[in-house]
Structure formats: structure tokens, C-alpha cells
């Protein structure tokens, strides 16, 4: 133990001040203090003020949060936005039908009037970032709030942010949204003042054989050959303010937009990326790494595999079903392959040992500085992870095996006795069915697909619950296993899919409007399933929540120690869907012994993968013609090949989809859309040898707009730098 302590102390001493490690998702307001010099040495030609300069127009003003979980970039003086095809997939799907299948054929609006509105889609621009740590501390002291489970919630912080805004900026105006968020587990708080736009229209999208080429087989993989982009436009009221959709609205006049590089990049070039990364766990302790691998990831991998196999079988039988379930399948496989890759990286690079080194350094610092609270925090985290293991496993089984997989398990329920009484009116019952039930079981629901998936999931879930609870006496009681076994007694789950009133409007209205109908409703198979799943999830969640407060306090203390030990300017905070930047270079990598992957792919690789018998690798004839005729225009490489994708050492995660990749001059050279499978473990620990962002080379995007879609209007609108 003495030797281990001395080694940890030596490691702590040898960490030079201001020595920033590779990787990181850094905050823009500290760019000058943290990374500017290094970035300029690598090839950045911009000043800090040209990147982030609130109110004056800078690179950061062109970066937008697209929807709830993607990034985009403004690329014209008329509010044109580039993002990924998979980020706009839901919108493209919503406008598609068998007759006008924009997913299959692509879409281009030749005029502004042809651009398609998307109700519910928002685009947000960060206008200012404010350090709110002291303000929040004073506020909490004034109101006497000491519970971190209360004051770390975004909803609570939003109210505090509104008070700050009124006191410091005046009344909230149309479109202004406020996001105060905790950083370093609540040791710092920053307020993001944003402008939100809600009239967002679809302008262009390539066909899926381009935008989704390789689909799930190539997902998380390099080499890659996907034209993963879509084009939207932000509209405002005539006075420039955010507004809901109106025919009178006009294109946004942005503070700043990105010029587009027609020159592209080469291996070794400096690049920078900005976006809204979602979640990382850079400060995991060793026990949290084990929990992630053995519980969270393994359950997700096992149960999603079952769901996806059942879903895929039905999708391949019918094009209409394939359209219905395309987005659901894509969402499931995305997280599935991520879990596999994270577990692989964690074991290959021994993340447990890496985090043990981090903890050992903190323990040495704790002893040296006579601050036992840091050592106590580590011990508490380790103990709580062990104690909650079974509950955590059950929560993941219900989430992955039922809530996300079995659509009837999430069916809408009547919320109260009062609502039930109101629904005795046949008109009210009819309206509830039309709005609520059919709002859930919508055009993208297929009963036979759900039947197939449900049968597979019921069997898998029961086996998993038995396995994780074997030999244990649970402190909670679960209803769902009994409900599932009862429902499985009916042939082909007919009790659910052939007998439930949820699939018969007339019967539902009759039951709800009849005297004593509440009993028949309560005993309906779908009601029983959906109710038992919800109740069990509440029970499990409540039992797990007993650890939340102590866990949050221990995590905050742990990070307090890390900040003291290493200094805030040397540590980037975990991602939390707030605006960040990352930087690196265009660079290939060695995934395994004697194998080297270069940094760029070309259309040659598309033709090598081309398989018209595969729904993932087919090509429409026009794509083949462009390649065979070498009709690439001015976007080809000097050797005549057409660039498609590139990789860079930038540090990204979910939420960075659609992030702009810019060169040293701040010109757009690519759009991030994925990470390589070997590097997804970077959510826990950056992997310089493996970590690569997979990026659409903007020259391929320009070629598709130019040669495939014939989008002359958009090509003329872009500011292309040759």
C-alpha cells in the first residue's frame, strides 16, 4: 500500500500545471486561457474573439442545436442550415409516403415556397454564456435550499435563470430561452442565453442510398461512405424575431454564417469542431466502469439484439412496414452498437485501471492536504454501486426489454378517476380515443410487428429477471412477471392483439361510456400490461432513488477534489448538451495489428460495397451514372477521385451529430455524423490511438447538391471558397 501511495503521489506531482491532455469537450468562454496557443501552433488562424464573441458575431454564432439532440450549422446569409440526414430523418419520413417517398428518392425544393414546414422542430442558437455559480450560491442561501436533487434539476435552475435574466437583462422577449446547467457535478454553474426558432423548413435531402449508405451494418464503422446530410432553413417573423410557422415568415438573417471550403482537407491538417455533446462520464470511478459494462451495456446489448432481430424480419417483408419502422430500428441499433464498442474499448484499454490511477491520485492528494472528505467520497461511491447492483439491473431490464421495446407496454392510460368519469360521455370517449390512443398507435405503428417483437421480448425479459434475482430476497415486489406469464397463455398473444379494446374504437367507446365500464377497462390486457410496467418501474425507481442524494453529494465532493488538485483550466467538464468545442487533426489510425485505416474514403469504396440486393448498400441508377461518367464537377481530388468521408482526432459523442468541422480559417470542411467503433469508449476515457470522429467531406455534399439534386439555387446561395 505504501508503494502504491508513493506512486500515486509522484504521478500527482508530475502532472504539470496547464498541461492539457489530448481530447476534451471544452467551453468556448475559456478558449484563450486553455487551448488557444496550442491550437494556433497546430494551424488555427483565428483569434479567440473570432470564435466566441457574444453579441458581435463570431464562429460560434453559426452553430445551432438542431431539435433536441443534434447540432447543425448556418451556411448562408438566408438562414440555410446543414445537419445530418439521420438528424432530419424523422422530418423526411413525416413528409414521405409510398407515392412520394423522399426517404427513397431524396428531396429538393426548387423555390422557397416549396420548402416544407416541420411542426415541433426547433433550432436554437446560443447568444451568451454566463458564469452563474456565485449567483446560484447566493440564491440558494437566501431561499434555504440545500438538497442537490432539487437545485441541480434543469427545471429548478431555469427559474433561477429567469430571475437572473430579469435582474440583469430585462424582460424576456420572444424566442429567448434560458438553460442554467451544473458542471463538474454541481461545483460550477453556467447560464446559456439562447434564441429558439420554431419555423424550420426542409429544403433538401439526398436519397437514403446516399444519406444512409451502409445503414446499420456500417454504423460506428470506418472506413465509411455515407452522404449523411440534410438541408433545412430557419424562418423568422418579418421583423427578424422567432415565430411559429406562417406563410408571411422570411428566411433568417444570421449574425454569422460559415463559408464553405471547396478545397477540403488533407491528412495532418488542423481542424476544429463545435456542437452540443450529450453525455460523457470522464470522471467515473472503477466501480462505475464495472457497472457500466456488466449491467448497463450488457443488458442493452442482449435485449436490443432480440428486439432488432424480430423487428427486422417484419420490415423486410413489406416496404410500407419498412417505412413505418425505419426510424425506430435505426434508433435502437445506434445505441446497441455503441454499447458493444464502449465495452470493447473499456476492456482493451483497461478503463478500470485508468480510473483507479485517477482515484489513487486523489487519495494521495486527500492525505497530503489532510482533506479526508475526498477519500470518503470515493469509498461511498464504491459502496453504493455495489449495494444498488440488482436494482440497477432490474431498471435496465424494464427500460430495454419492455418500455423501449414493447409498444403496448407504453400505451396511454386513463390518468385518474375523474378522467374516467368524464369519459362516460360517448363524445368525450371518442375524442380521447382519436386524440390519445390513435395519437400513440399512429401511422408508424404496426400491430403485427409489435406482436412479433412482444413475443420475443416477453421470453427474454422473464429469463433475465430470473437470472439477476436468483438466490436473492428482493426488498420490492414486482407485478409485471405475473402479468406477462398470464398474457403468454393466449395463442400468439391474442389476448393483447386480438381482444384488447385498444385496437377497437367502437368497443373502447362502448366500455368507457357504460355503467361499470371502468372494471372492463382495468381488466383489459393492454391496460394490465401498461399499468404493471409503469408501477414496477416506479417501484424500482423509488428504491434506486434512495441512493440519489448521497450519490450526488459524493460525486460533487469527488469533483471538488479533482478541481482543487488539477485546476479548473486543466479539466473539461462532462458533456451535458451545452455548447462545446473540440480540436485535432485529420488522421488515420491502426485498429489492430498490421492494419492501417487512412483518413479519407472516396466513391470507389461506394462502388466496392454496392449491392442492389441489400437494403443497406443499394444504389439508385443516377448515383452509378455519376460515378461511371466521373461527373464530379470541380469537387474531385487532384487524382480524379471523389472524396466522401474523412476522420479526425476530435473528441465527440452523441449530440455532435451534425457538428461543423472547420479548418484553421473557420471554413466548413465537413459535417460530423458518427464515431468509429473502436473509439466510442471515449465517453469514459479519450483514446488518442483509436478515437476518431467520422465526418462527411463537404465536397461530397457539394457534389450531391450540384450533380445529383441539381440544386443550383442552393449552390448559388452558399459562399464557397475555392
N, C-alpha and C positions, 0 to 999 in steps of 0.2 A: 504493500500500500504506500509505503514511504517513497519508493522509486516512482510509482505512478503519479504521486502528488508532485514530485520534483520535475518530472517530465511535463506535466500539465502547467506548472508554474513557469518553466522555461519557455514553453510554447506561447504562454500569455505575454511574457516579456518580449519575445522575438516578433510579436505582431507589431510592425512599425506603425506609428501614427500616420494617418492619411493614406495608408496603403490599401487602395480599393481593390477588392478581388474581382476576378472575371465574373461576367453575368450581372444580374441585378435588374430590378424594375424600379427605376429612380424617379424622384419627384422633380418636376420642372423648376420649381422655385429655388432649388438648391444646386442647379446645374453648375453655376460658376464656382461654387465652393467645392463641389465634389468631383466633377469629371471633365470640366471644360478643357483644361490644359491637356489632359491625356487624349481627349477626342480630337483636339486640334493637331496634336502630334501624329495621330492616326490618319488625318486627312480632312477633318471638318474645316470648312472655310467660313463659317458663320460665327457671329458673336453670340453671347448668351441672350442679348436683347433681341436679336433677330429670330430666336427660337421661342422665347417666352417673354412677353411684354404686355401685360394686361392693359386693355383699352387703346393700344396703339397699333395693333395689327402685327402679328408675327406668325411664325410657322405653326405654333400650337393652336391658333385660331382656325386653322383649316382642318383640324382633326375633330371628328364628331363621334358621339356614341350613337350607334345605329340600333334602334329597337332597344331591347332590354339586355342584350348580351353580345353585341358585336361592335366593331369600330368601322368607320368609313372616313373618307377624305373629300373635301370640297376641291374640285379641279377646274372650276371656271368662274368667271365673273357673274354667271347667271345661276349659281347655286347647284351646279351639277355635282353629284356625289358618286364616287366609286366605292363599292364594297364587294364582298364575296357573293358568288352565286348561291352558296349554301346559306348565307345570311338573308338573302332575299328570296329564298326558296319557297317559304310559306306564301309570300305575296304572289310570286309567279304561279304557284299552284292554285291560289284562290281565283286567279283570272283564267285558269285553264279549264278546258272541257275536252271531251273526246273530239268535238268538232273543231275547236280552236285550242290545240294542245301546245301551249307555249313552253311547257316543260320539254316536250319532244322536239319542237320545231324552232324554238327561240322566239324572240320578240324585239321589234324595233318600232318606236313611234316616230314617224316621219315629220310630224309637226308638234308644237306644244300642245295643241288641242287633242292630240292622240295619246298623250301621256296619261297613264291610268292611276287613279287615286287609290289609296290604301287605308281605309278607316282603321284606327287603332295603332297605326305605326307612327312612332315619334323619332325625331332626330334631335340630339342635344349637343350644344356647344358650351364648353367651359369658358367663362369670361374672366374669372378671378379666383385665386386660391389664397385663403386667409388662415393664418395660424390662430386657432380659436382655443388653444389649450388653457391659457390664463382666464379667458372669458368664461369658459365652461366651469373651471375650478371655482371661480367666484360665484357663479350662478348656483352650483350645487351646494356650496357652503351657505348661501343665502336661503335656499329652499329646504335645506337639511336632508338632501337625498344622498344616501351612502351606498345604495345597492347597485353594483355594476350591471346586474341583469336588467335593471331599469334604465340607467342612464347611458348604457352603451348601445341601446336599440336605436336604429336609424330614425324610427318614428319619434321617439323622445328627443333625439338630437335635432330633428327637423324643427320642432317647436322652439328649441333654444336658438337655432339658426335664424328663425323668423324674427325673434326678439332682437337678436344682434343686428339683423339687416335693417329693421325699423329704426333702431337707435343710431346706426352708423351710415345708412344709405338712404333711408326714407321709406315711403310706402312701396310695397311690392307692385310691380307693373306686370302687364300681360306677358305670359310666357316665361317669367323668371321663376326658376326652381332652385331650391337650396338643398344641398347634401352635405351635412356635417358628419364626418366619419372618424371612428377611432383608428389609430395607428399604433404599432408596437404594443398590441394587446391593451390599448387604453392608456398608454403613457403619454401619447400626444393626440391632439385632435385638430383636424383641418376642415375648413369650410370651403366647399366648392360652389361658387355662384354660377349658375348656368342659365342659358336661354334654350327653351324647348320649343321645337316646331312640330306641328301635327298635320300639316298638309304636305305629304310626301308622295310623289308620284313615280311610278315605274316608267322608265324611259327606254331601257334596252336590256336584253339578256341573251346570251348565246344558247343554243340548244343544249340539252343535257349531255349529249355525246361530246360536247366541248367542255361545258361548265362543270360536269360531273364525271368526266372521263376517268375510268378506273374505279369510281364509286367506292364501295366498301372494301373491295379487295386491296386497292391501293391506299386506302385511308391510313394515315400515320406512317406511310412508307415513302422512302426515297430509293431510287430515282422516281420522279413523278412527272406527269404530263397532262396536267389539268388546267383548263382555261377558266378557273374558278372566280368569275366576276359577274356583277350585275350593276346596272346604272340606274340611279334614281335622281330626282330633283326636289329641292326644298322650295316650297312656295310660301309666300307671306301675304298679309293684307297689303293693299296698295301703298300704305304708309311705311311698309317695311317691318311691321310688328308681327309676331307669331299669331296665327289664326287657324281656326278649323277650316276644312275644305270649303271652298267657294269658287264658282266659275270666275269671279272677279279677282281672285288672287293672282299674284305675279311672282316670277322667279326671284329668289333671294339674291340680294346684292351683298356678298360676304365682305367681312373686314380683310380677309386674306384668302387666297386660294393657291394651290400648288401648281407650279409649272410642271409639265410632263417631259421627261428626258427621252428623246428619240435615239440617244446614243447608247443607253444601257450601262451595264457594269461588267467588270471583269474580275476574275479571281484575285483576291488580295485587296480590292477596293474597300475603303471605309464606307459604312452605311449606318444609318440611324433609323429607329422606328418609334412611333408613338401610338398609344392606344389605351384601352381600358381593360387590362388583365383582371380576371375574375377572382381566383383563389389560389394562393400558394401556402405552403407550410414549411417555410425555410427554417423555422426555429423549433421544429419537432424535437422531443426528447427520444431516446432509444425505444422506450416502451410505446410511444405513439407511432413510431415507424413500424413496430411489430403489429400493432393494432390495425394500422392501415393495410398492411399486406395480408395478414392472416384472417382478418374479419371483413373489413370493408371491401377490399379488392376481390378477395376470393369468392365471397357471396355474390358480388356483382357479376363476376366472370361466369360463375356456374349457372346462375338463374337467367341472365340475359342470353346466354347461349341457347337455353331451352326455348325461350320466347322467340328469339330470332329465327330459329330453325322452323318452328311452326308457322310463323308469320310469312316467311319467305316461300314456303311451299304453296301457300294460298295465293300469294302475289304473282307467282309465276304461271298460274293457271288462267289469269284474266287481266287484260290491260286496264280495265276500269278499276279493279281491285288494286292493281299496282299503283295507279294514280292516287287512290284513296289512302294507301298506307305508306307511300314513299317517304314522306316527312317523318312519320313515326318510326319507321325502320331505320332511317338514317340517324335520327336522334339516339336510338338505342345502341347501334353499332359504334357510334362515335365514342361514347363513354366506355363501352365494352373493350375496345382495343386500347384505349387509354389506360385502363386498369391493368391489362396484360403487360403493356410496355413499362408502366411505372414499377410493377413488381419485378420485372426482369432487371431493370436498371438498379433498383434498390438492392437486389441480391448480388448482382455482378460487381457493383462498386461498394458493397457492404455499407449501406447507409447507416445501419445501426452503429457501426464502429465510428463512422464520421461524426454522428451526433453524440456518441459517447465522448469523443475528443472535445466537442463543444462544451458538453456538460462538465467534463473534467477541468477545463479551463475556468469555468465559472465557479466550480467548487474550490479551486485553488485561490481564485480571487476573493471568494467569500471568506475563506480562512485568513488570507493575508490582510484583508481590510477589516476583519472582525465584524462581518455582517452575516450572521448565521441565517438570516431570513432567506437568502438566496439558496443555500443548501437545503433549507426546509422546504422551499417551493419545489425544488427538484424531487425530493422524497415524496411530497404529497401527490404530485402528478403521477409518479410511477405507481403509487399505491392505488390511486383512484382508477387508473386504466385497468389494473388487474381486477379490481372489485366489480367494475361495470361490464366485464367482458361478455357475459351471457346476455345481458340486456341489450348491449350494443349489437350483438349478433342477431337477436330477435328483431330489433328495429330495422336492420338492413334486410332481413328476410321478408318482412312485411312490405318494406319500401320497394324492393326489387322484384319480389315474386308475386305481389298482389296489387299494390297501389299503382305501380307504373306499368304492370303487365296485363292485368285482368280488367278490362274496361267496365264490366258490370260492377266490379268491386268499388268503383269510384262513382257509381251512378248517383245522381242528385236525390236527396231525401227531403221529405217534408220536414221543416225545421222545428215546428212547435205544435202544441195542441190548438193554439189559436189559429195558426195557418190551416190546420186540418179542418177546423170548424168553418173557416171561410171557404174552403174548397168543397163544401157540401152544395154550394151553388154550382149547378152544371156549367154555367158560363165561365165561372172562375176556374173550375177544374179543367175545362177545355183550354182556357188561356194558359194555365200553369203547364199543361202537357205540351202545348205548342211552343211556349217560350223556354221552359226549363228542361223538360225531358228531351224534346227534339233539338233543343239548343245544345245538349250534350251528345245525344246519339244523332249527330248531324250527317251531312253528306259524305264525310270521311269515315263513317262507321259502317262496318260490315258484320252482321251477326254471325255469319259462318266462320269468318276469320277469328272473331272473338271466341266462338265455341271451340275451335281448334286450339287456340292459344290457352284458353282457360283449362281445358282438359290436361294439357301438358304441365301447366303451372301448378295446378292443384296437387298433382302427384309429386312434383319436385319440392314444393313448399312443405308438404307433410313430412317427407323424408328429411328435409333439412332441419325442421323444428325438432324432430325426434333426435337427430344427431347432436345438436348443440345443447339440448336439455337432458341428455342421457345421464342417469345417475345423480340428478340434481333435484332438489325440492324447491320449486320456484316460489318466490315471495308474492307473485302475482298470478291471477287466473286468466286464462285465455279462452275466448269463445269460438274463435274462427275455425280451429281444427275440427271441432264438432260439427259446425255448420258445413264445412267443406265435405266431410265424410258423408253427411246426410244427403247433400246435393249430388254426390258422386254415385249414389244408389240408383238415380234415374238414368235411363239409357241415353247416351250421347248428351248428357247434361240437359235433357229435355225439360226438367223442372225449371231451369233458368230460361232457356232459349225458345222453348215451345209453349210454355204455360204461363210465364210471367206477364202480368198486366202492363209492365213497362213497354212491351212490344205490341200492345193492342190498345189504341187510343180509346175506342168505344168502351172496352172493359174497364180501363182505368177511370174514365169519367163516371161510368155506372157505379163502380165500387166507391169512389170518393164521395159521390153525391147521395149514396144510400144510407139509411139509418144503420148504424153499426158497421159501416164500411171501414172504419179505422182498424178493426180487427183483421179483416181480409187484407188490407193494405200492409199491416205489420207482419203478417204471415207470408206475404209474397216472397218467393225465393230470392229475387233481386234485392228486395228490401232487407231481408235477413242477412244476406251476404254483405251488402254495403254497410249495414249498421254494425255487424260484428267486426268487420275490418276496422272501421272507424273507432269503435270502442276499444278494441285491443291496442290500436296504435296510440290512442290517448293514454291507456293504462301503461304501456311500455314507456311512452314519452314522459309521463309523470314520474315514473320510477327513476328514469335516467336523469330527470331534471334535479333530483336531489343532490346530484354531484355538481350541477352547473355553477353555482355561486362560488364554491370553494375552488373549483377548477379555474374559473375566470380570474379569481384573485391570485391563485398560484401562478397562472400564466403571466399575469401582469407583473408580478414580482420577479419572475424569471427574466422577462424582457427589460425590466428596470435595471437588473444586474448587468445584462448584456450591454445596454446603452452606457452605463457607467464604465464598464470595463473597456469597451472598444470605441466609444464615442459615436454620437448620432450621425456624424458626417461619413462614417465608415460602414454604416449598416443601412441597407434599404428595407423598408417595411414590407411585410407580406402584402400581396395583391388583394384588393378589395373593391374592384370595379371603379376605381378612380383613375384619373389621367396620369400616365407614367411614360417614361421614355427608356429605351434600351439601345445599346450601340454595339458594333462589332465590325466584322468584315465578311465579304463573300469568300467562302472557304468550303472545300470538300472535307471528307473525313474517312476514317478507316473503321468500318463497323465490326470487323473481325479479322483474324489473321490472314494476311496476304490478299485482302480485298480493299480496293480504294474506290470511293464514290466521288466523282467530280462534282463541281459546284453548279453545273448548268446542264439542262437537258434541251433537246431540240425535237422538232416534229418527226425526225427519223424514228425516235422512240415510240411516238404515237402509232406510226405505221407498223412497227415491230409488234406492238401489243394488239393491233387491230384484229377484231374477231366479231363478225356480224352475227354469229350465233350466241354471243354473250350480251346480256343487257347492260353490262358494265363497260364493255370495250368495243361496242359497235360504233360505226361512223356513218353519218349521212353522206350521200354521194358528193355533195358540194365540197365537203372537207377533203375528201380524197382527191377531187379535181384540183383544188388549190395546191395541194402537196405535189401532185404529179406534174402540174404545169409550172411549179416553182413560182406561183403567183403571189409572192410575199411582199411585193412593193418595196418600199425603202426600209422595211423593218428587219430584213435579214442580216445575219452576221457577215463579216467580210468574206468568209468562206462559202457564202451562199446558203448556209443552213438557217432554219427559222428557230430562234430561241423560244422556249416555252416556260420553263421554271428554273429557279435558282435557289440556293440555300445560303444562309448567313448564320453567323455565330450569335445573333441577337437572342435575348432571353425572353421567351414568350409563353403564354398559357391561354386557356380558354378565355374569350373576351377580346383577344388580339386578332381574331378573325376579321379580316378587312383592314387591318392596320396598314398605313402607308409606310413603305420603305423608301427613304430618300438618300441621295448621295451627299457628298460633302458640301454641295452648293444648296441643298434643300430641295432639289428637284426630284419628282416622283420617278422611281426606277422599278418599283414593284409593289404588289399587294400581298400581304401575308395571308395564308389560308390554312396552314397546318404546321405540325411539327413532325420530325422523324420519330419513328417508333422507339429507337434507341435513346432518344433524348427526353421523352415525356416525364421521366423521373425528375426532371429539373424543377418540377413543382415543389420538390422536397430539397433537392441539392443540385446546384448548377453543375453540368457535366461538360467541361470545355472540350474534351476529346470527342464527345458524341452530340452535344446539344446543337441542333440546327433548326432554324425556322425555315419552313418550306414556303416559297414565295412565287407568285405569278410574275414573270418578267413582263413589264409593262409593254414591251414591244410586241408580245404575242397578243395582248389585249388590243393594241392599236391595229394590228393586222386583222384581227377578227372584226373589229368595228369597220375597218376600211374595206376589206375584201370579202368577208362573209356576209355581214349585215348591210353593207352599203350605206353606212351611217354618215354620209357626207356632212349633214347638219352638225353632228357632234364633233366630227374631226375638225371642222372649221371653228367650232366653239372652243376647243382646247387650245391652250398656249403651249405648243410643242417646241422644245428646244433641241435643235439638231447638233 
